[in-house]
Amino acid sequence: MRSLPLACAVALAAAVLAPALPVQAAAAPSLQITRIWYNSPGSPDFGANSSLNGEYIQVKNTTRRAVNLKGWTIRDKTRRADHVYTFGSFTLGAGKTVTLRTGKGRNTSTTRYWGRRGGTLAYIWNQTRDTGYLRDPSGALVDSCSYNSSRVEYVDCV
């Protein structure tokens, strides 16, 4: 039986006896869903624009740089094509939040509008349970937020 050189034996012993390093937590995504307000004030009211705009999802840029959201999507759990919002030309500043409202309105640097109108089927977010998904332009899931309650009107996702 051959013995190991002293330096190798010491290194091997150190590796075997060394305490395990703590596992690093996964890095937070650069964009996060921070809130979904799913139980719009006054609903159900057959989809009046003010009620539709009371329903929204918020996304925060957690980085120190602006992020171009062109091609990013937000959707709920359904597979309906009309429940997918795709950002057009829009840049979200560093540390800023954008609110995506379900109804119609004039887009600004902090608020975007899905453009849905009329009827109870115009709402995106279910009043009892649903999931919001944020995907980058390649379709990769960046963040999601779920809720399962009819006792409150919104969920804070972070």
Secondary structure, 3 states (H helix, E strand, C coil): CCCCCHHHHHHHHHHHHCCCCCCCCCCCCCEEEEEEECCCCCCCCCCCHHHHCCCEEEEEECCCCCEECCCCEEECCCCCHHHEEECCCCEECCCCEEEEECCCCCCCCCEEECCCCCCHHHCCCCCCEEEEEEECCCCCEEEEEEEECCCCCEEECC
